Amino acid sequence: MHKIVALCFVGWVASTSAIMVQDYATAETAPSGLDWSYVHYYKGSSAVAVDAYWTLTAAHVADDAGTGALSIDGTIYNQQEIVYHDVADLALVRYDKALPGHYSLYTGALLPQGNDPKLSVLMVGYGTIGSVFSTFWTDNGSGRGTQRWGSQEIDETAIKRYKVGDHYTENSGFWMDFDLGNTDHEAGTGSGDSGGGTFYNEDGTWKLAGINTLRAGYGGGDYNSTFAVSMPDYSGWVLETIPESETISLIGLSTVGLFLARTKRRRKLKLVGRSLFAIRRGNLCDTFCTLEERKADHRRLAVTNYLSGLEQAITTTLLPFWSKVHFGYKELDKMFWNHMQVAYERRTIRKELIKSAMKKRVINGFDTFLALIMK
């Protein structure tokens, strides 16, 4: 990845050729606790193993030219299938034999709760190197193909829409801002780090939290933040797309096995040598989104969150309150009409009693009158 591991001196600035060798030694040596051997060099960029037979990478990497074969400890793993996400810049790649190992997916919260600190993460990739400054980095274009790591922290979540080939992708993810004072081995991303992983240590286990796809900057080759597609938002798609290992083993036996592996899900299948998007000469990490574009994304996300919050408030507060008011109104209405019914029945009975009494008096009077006449 774009190793921008640097010595953190106050006011220190590095030229392109002045990054300290020990910083490279740190970046190019496996980080403590994290087994980085399941992050692979794929089509000149990066990919992360997420299952025995599958790697996860950026769609704009998977659609590049090349066989997609991996060389791991002298063994060649041949690409068999690419499955692209319908909307996001993600692609799953299946291989012909079981990979040495893989990572679990992180599905927890990305932002701190209450007074909790921001999530500290590690980024791993095979991208280029460059120079670091206090709040940004540059890319000199060299060093691609060497595995490196660096540290970061998740600053904010976002919905980022950007173009991949001739298609627009819409990605739920998070931004990691560059600041030498944030972490011990603060890092940004270089060309070729697309498809690499951002990892979080959850209760002692390193899990894949995001796939790095994009970087933002001021223009002129200065970058200040990295965007990763969020695994908490797409883990369902990954797990739904990848069949059980027992099912995968059937693929090598017969076409029946291949049928069984595909019947449980609908997906876009692309075999070796074919691409979903147009082939491009460079990676998306060679470009960047401006700060104004990022601010616009932030405003759109704020509006989306506001509308979502409003909908939730209406659903959880206003609708129950209205239901109670409506129920109370119906009860009062029922009580009123019950009262009116009772009052009507009482008036009817009273009228009947009055009529009966008057009839009795008339009859008694008439009988008295006849008695007088008979005398």
Buried (B, 14 or more C-beta within 10 A) or exposed (E): BBBBBBEBEEEEEBEEEEBEEEBBEBBBEEBEEBEBBBBBBBBBBBBBBBBBBBBBBBBBBBBBEBEBBBEBEEEEBEBBBBBBBEBBBBBBBBBBEBBBEBBBBBBEEBEEEEEEEBBBBBBBBBBBBBBBBBBBBBBBBEBBEBBBBBBBBBBBBBBBBBEBBEBEBEBBBBBBBBBBEBBEBBBBBBBBBBBBBBBBBBEEEBBBBBBBBBBBBEEEBBBBBBBBBBBBBBBEBBEEBBBEEEBBBBBEEEEEBBEBBBEEEEBEEBEEEEBBBEEBEEBBBBEBBEBEBBEEBBEBBEEEEEEEEEEEEEEEEEEEEEEEEEEEEEEEEEEEEEEEEEEEEEEEEEEEEEEEEEEEEEEEEEEEEEEEEEE
